[in-house]
Amino acid sequence: MQRNSIGKDHQLTVRMLIIGLMLVMAYLALFGLLLISGMNPVFVFVIGIGMVLFQYFMSDKLVLKTTGAKPVTKEEQPKLHEIIERLSKIGGIPKPRTIAIMDTEAPNAFATGRSPKHATVAVTQGLLNKLNDEELEGVIGHELAHIKNRDMMVMTWASLIVVIAGFLMQMLFWMSLFGGVGGHRRQGNGGQAMAMMMVLYIGVIIIYFISQLLISTLSRYRELAADREGAIITGSPTNLASALQKISGQIAQIPEKDLRRVEHANAFFIIPALQGNAIASLMSSHPPTEMRVARLIEMQRHNWHLLR
């Protein structure tokens, strides 16, 4: 009961709300562009929603397949099942339906699933080999926090605008090759039609990249929230901090060809398997490990008496 008294990180919550409002403005801008261009926005949005629904309901199966993660039973991995079951009870969520292991020495973990009742937690063999029990609990707590916060659902639906904008970019490219909207070239006003298409194309590209930045920022905030909630579940922010430092250090020593085997789940991992440069960090789905560790240590310092 004491752990719940720590409360929320209101500053982080406000930041996520601001990002949400900015995404709403991006949706409105995209809708307005479609109306001005004469395209049917309902058709475009229906296509985008269909794509997102497929991702929403199939993400767990797709990620398991692309990473080669194999479900394991309680008899095969009793310690892993016991940790996940115990922390799930503390977190107030059902035990994930699927618990899986990826056969790679790169230490990492991820959680996915459209709801707490349809969740999957996967860890790598490297994670089990390289972390002690307390650090493993810290990682599992973080992944269960993602499930509890319904982050997969939030990020899937937040990314709808990127899916729609990406679909529009491809559609406009092919339309520009085959006569534009409604075949206006053949009707003698091809110049005006092409100018309108160019304005629409540039506008969609701008919305696409702005939305990508917003969603990446929202993802980083959700990771920080999962760090906090996971630390509350386990009762020890320093265990997760230690695990993050160890995972980050170990990943740097893994050959890139081995990391690329699991790059399909990069956005799901507790720490990305493949790191980008300073510019790419703007589009990263995760905040810097140093920032996460510093926040966890600060949380331990101020709330240790509540987490015991």
C-alpha positions, 0 to 999 in steps of 0.5 A, a space after each residue: 500500500 505504501 508504494 501507491 502513495 508515491 503518486 504520479 509524475 505530474 510533469 511527465 503526464 503534462 508533457 504527454 498531454 501536450 504531445 497528444 494535443 499536438 498530434 490532434 492538431 496534426 490530424 486536423 491539418 491532414 484532414 484539412 489538406 485532404 478536403 482542400 485537395 478534393 480527395 475523400 478523407 473518409 476513404 483515406 482514414 478507413 484504409 489507415 484504420 484498417 492497417 492499424 487494426 491489423 497491427 493492433 490485433 496481430 502485433 504479438 504474433 508478428 513480433 514473436 515470429 520475426 524475432 524467433 521468440 519461442 513460448 516456454 512453459 512453467 516447467 521449462 522456465 520455473 524462475 521466470 514464470 514465478 517472477 512474472 506471476 508474482 510481479 503481475 499480482 503486485 501490479 494488479 494485472 493478469 499474468 501475461 498469456 504468453 511468456 517467451 524466450 529469444 535465442 540470442 546472447 544480446 540481453 534484452 526484453 519486450 512486452 506486447 499485446 493489445 490488452 493486459 488479458 492478451 499480453 506477451 512478455 519475451 526475454 532473451 537468453 542473454 538477459 537470463 544469463 547476464 542479470 542477477 535475480 534482482 536485476 531481472 525483476 527490475 526488467 520484468 517490472 518495467 515490461 509489466 508496467 508497459 502492459 499495465 499502462 496499455 502502451 502498445 494500444 496507446 502507441 499503435 493508435 497514436 501512430 495512425 497519422 503516420 500510417 495514413 500520411 505514409 499511405 498518402 505519400 505513396 498514393 500521391 507518388 503513383 498518382 503523379 505518374 498516372 495523370 493526377 487526381 481524376 485525370 485532370 491532365 486529360 481535361 486541359 487543366 493539368 498545370 493547376 492539378 499538378 500544382 495542387 498535388 504538389 502542395 498536397 504532397 509537400 504538406 503530407 511530407 511535412 505532417 509525416 515527419 512532424 508526426 514521427 517526431 511527436 510519436 517518438 517523443 511520446 514513446 520516450 515519455 512512455 518509457 520513462 513512465 514504465 521505468 517509474 511504474 516498474 520501479 514501484 511494482 518491484 519496490 527498487 528503482 536501483 535494481 532496474 537502474 543496474 539492469 539498464 546499465 548492464 544491458 547497455 554495456 553488454 549490447 555494445 559488445 554484441 556483434 552488429 550482425 547478431 543484433 540485426 537478428 532482432 532489429 524488428 523488435 527494436 522499438 519494443 525492447 527495454 533498450 534498443 538493440 541498434 543505437 543511432 547517432 545524435 541526429 537519429 536520437 531525435 527519432 529514437 523510441 527510447 530516452 538515453 540510458 544515462 537519463 533513465 538511470 539518473 531518474 531512477 536513482 533520484 526516485 530511490 533517493 526520495 522515495 526509498 522509505 515508501 518502496 521498502 
